[in-house]
Each structure stands twice: as C-alpha cells, then as structure tokens.
Amino acid sequence: MITKTILMVLVIIVLALMLFRMINPLDKSKNIEEFFANNPGIGSDAISWGRGGSFFRWQSEKTQNSHLPKLNIFYRTFGNIDNPAIVMIHGWPTSSYDFQELISELENDFYIAVIDTPGYGFSDKPQGNYRYSILDDALLFDFFIKEILEIRRFTLLTHDKGDSVGFAVLDLYQQVSSPNYLIDQHIILNGGIYLPLAELSVAQKYFTLPVFGYFMTRFIFTPERFTTQLAKYYSPELSIEKQLNIASFFQYQGGTTGFIKTLRYIADRKKYEETWLQALNSSDIPTTLIWGELDPIAKLEIADFVWANYLRNRDAPASYWRLPCASHYLQNDQPKIISQLIRRSLLGEEIAFSELQDSSCSPILVEET
C-alpha cells in the first residue's frame, strides 16, 4: 500500500513537472527582437536597454568551442568618444544592465562602454557542450577594445565575476611588451577575488550539483523567483519593477538553466587565482578598491586580505574605500558615491558627501598609497 502511494505521488510530481514545462517553455529566441515580440510581459526598461545597444560577431578561442558557430555579443556605449573612456565588466549572473545607474552619473563627462559576456544578458547563451571560460572572456574583452571600440586608452572597472575577467585581462596585458592600448586606471568593486574567504550563496551551491542543479534552475529558480532571491543582495532591496527588468535578461535564451554552465567560472578562479592576484600585485596601473561592507557573499574580509597582501605594498598607487551602507551590488546601491570616487581617482576631483542624509553611510578611506 505504501509502495503504491509513493508511486502515485511520483507520477503526480512527474506529470506536474511536464505540465510546468508546457506552460513555461524555455525561450529559444535567436535575437532580442524575436524575444521582445514573443514575450509581451518583459520589462520595458530591459527592452529599452536592448534596443539601445549593438551586437558584433565573435568566435570563441577555446579549442573545445572551435567547431561551434560565432556568437552574437551585446554591448552599449554612452557619452562623447572624445572624453576619457571607462570600460565596465559585469558579474555573475547578471549583465551590463548592472551599471545603468552608475552610467547615468558619469556619461556626461566620460565615454563609457559595457559588454555582456557570453551566457549573460543579451549576448548569446550557448548550451550543449559549449565551454565557458574566464580566459576566453578576457580574449573577448581584448578583441572588443581593439576591434570594436578601437580606443587607445581607458579605465577598467569590474564587479564580481568581472573582477576575475579583469585580472585575466591584466595578466594578458602584462605579457605583451607593446600592448595596443593603455589601461590608465583599474577600479575593482565587490567580488570573490579570494575564494577561501568567499561565501557562495545557497543557490550557487545547488546549481553546481549534477542533475539536481538542472532541476533547480528549470523548475524552482525560474527567472522571476531567482530575481526575488537576488534582490536581497541589494541595499535597499530591489523594487518590483527593477526585479521584472532583471528577470527579463535571465529569461532570454534559456532562462536560468544556463547558470549551471556559467558558474564554472569558479573553477577557473580556483585554478588561476594566485596567478591573477600576482598580476594585480605586479601591476603598474593605479588601482582603486571599493567595497560594500554589507555584502554577505564577497565579504569585507576579502577586500582586507587583498589590500594587505597584494595592493598595499606594491609600487603603483592604490586606494581602498569601504561603503558602510552598500551591499554586493554597490554600483546600484550608491551610484552617486561610486561616481564621485571614480572622479577622484581619474580626475583628481575633491569630493564631499554632504548630500548624504545619514553620515554613517559616508565612504571610509581605509588607506591610500
């Protein structure tokens, strides 16, 4: 009797999952206009962001991907190209849309470029046997600078997984005696740049489990549900409207099921972590480390450790700032403050935070060398 009951429950669960798949098919759009046309419920801001951007074709340089077609890579530029350039690299699992508020604070005085790396945002999200890689992202970035933007100098600003891409770019940059471009400044925002001190989220731990990871991303952590969880890593939490827009980027080309593959960047991080940190240590590029203290994943201890061991005593100038009222997505939490810190680093502007109603939220300059 118990066996029959269990069997019946399993049958009901399987039927329910099949029904869920029928009602909620994965998006298979070939481009964003097809996606917009087939999904009337997506966020209006996501549509505006997509239509304001451009695409270029790029071939992965990994041997495992050589037989696969070129990818459509999404990017956007803002401001006057004659102004000092800032190129921004987003983190996992989000996209260039992360920088929207920060861009609004900077675009009048800077030329800004952002890119969605493969598997994120509105860039193609290949599934199957495609091999995602931080090193491949770094080569993509190099191509983006030289062949698409065609700029000769810029500031590199990175966040989360983008920090790892930035370090890989730095490593490539140092290996070339006469690089095609000059990195003027390096700005690093919260990220798991020293994994022994990082705290993976519960979702990240689930997604790396074989089979169970697919079940979680397909049936439990839908784009909408995952975004609801993600909202907790902002300070204050995201509005419902903002959640809808972020969920729209996740929904494009396969939804959250792609998270399983893109999370493999952590393996690259483990493998190359010391190499990348040594590249940071030996870099002659002035560097600004800006950290949201409320981050439960990339905790403050990471920033303290990297500052003390890789930035503080090197020859090139460096500064370390803490933001007491910002969490993981500090560029969303306090874009005006971050923009002022950027202006200080790039233009030498004196800054005042008099507009802050709560003085306890004022940035803290930990140290400057």
Stockholm file with secondary structure:
# STOCKHOLM 1.0

chainA/1-369         MITKTILMVLVIIVLALMLFRMINPLDKSKNIEEFFANNPGIGSDAISWGRGGSFFRWQSEKTQNSHLPKLNIFYRTFGNIDNPAIVMIHGWPTSSYDFQELISELENDFYIAVIDTPGYGFSDKPQGNYRYSILDDALLFDFFIKEILEIRRFTLLTHDKGDSVGFAVLDLYQQVSSPNYLIDQHIILNGGIYLPLAELSVAQKYFTLPVFGYFMTRFIFTPERFTTQLAKYYSPELSIEKQLNIASFFQYQGGTTGFIKTLRYIADRKKYEETWLQALNSSDIPTTLIWGELDPIAKLEIADFVWANYLRNRDAPASYWRLPCASHYLQNDQPKIISQLIRRSLLGEEIAFSELQDSSCSPILVEET
#=GR chainA/1-369 SS CHHHHHHHHHHHHHHHHHHHHHHSCCCCCSSHHHHHHHCTTSCHHHHHHHHTCEEEEECCCSGGGTTSCCEEEEEEEESCTTSCEEEEECCSSCCGGGGHHHHHHHTTTSEEEEECCTTSTTSCCCCTTCCCCHHHHHHHHHHIIIIIICCSEEEEEECTHHHHHHHHHHHHHHHCSSCSSEEEEEEECSCCSSGGGCCCCHHHHHHTSTTHHHHIIIIISCHHHHHHHHGGGSSSCCCHHHHHHHHHHHHTTTGGGGHHHHTTHHHHHHHHHHHHHHHHHHCCSCEEEEEETTCSSSCHHHHHHHIIIIITTSSSCEEEEEETTCCTTHHHHSHHHHHHHHHHHHHCCCCCCTTCSCGGGSCEEEEEC
#=GC SS_cons         CHHHHHHHHHHHHHHHHHHHHHHSCCCCCSSHHHHHHHCTTSCHHHHHHHHTCEEEEECCCSGGGTTSCCEEEEEEEESCTTSCEEEEECCSSCCGGGGHHHHHHHTTTSEEEEECCTTSTTSCCCCTTCCCCHHHHHHHHHHIIIIIICCSEEEEEECTHHHHHHHHHHHHHHHCSSCSSEEEEEEECSCCSSGGGCCCCHHHHHHTSTTHHHHIIIIISCHHHHHHHHGGGSSSCCCHHHHHHHHHHHHTTTGGGGHHHHTTHHHHHHHHHHHHHHHHHHCCSCEEEEEETTCSSSCHHHHHHHIIIIITTSSSCEEEEEETTCCTTHHHHSHHHHHHHHHHHHHCCCCCCTTCSCGGGSCEEEEEC
//
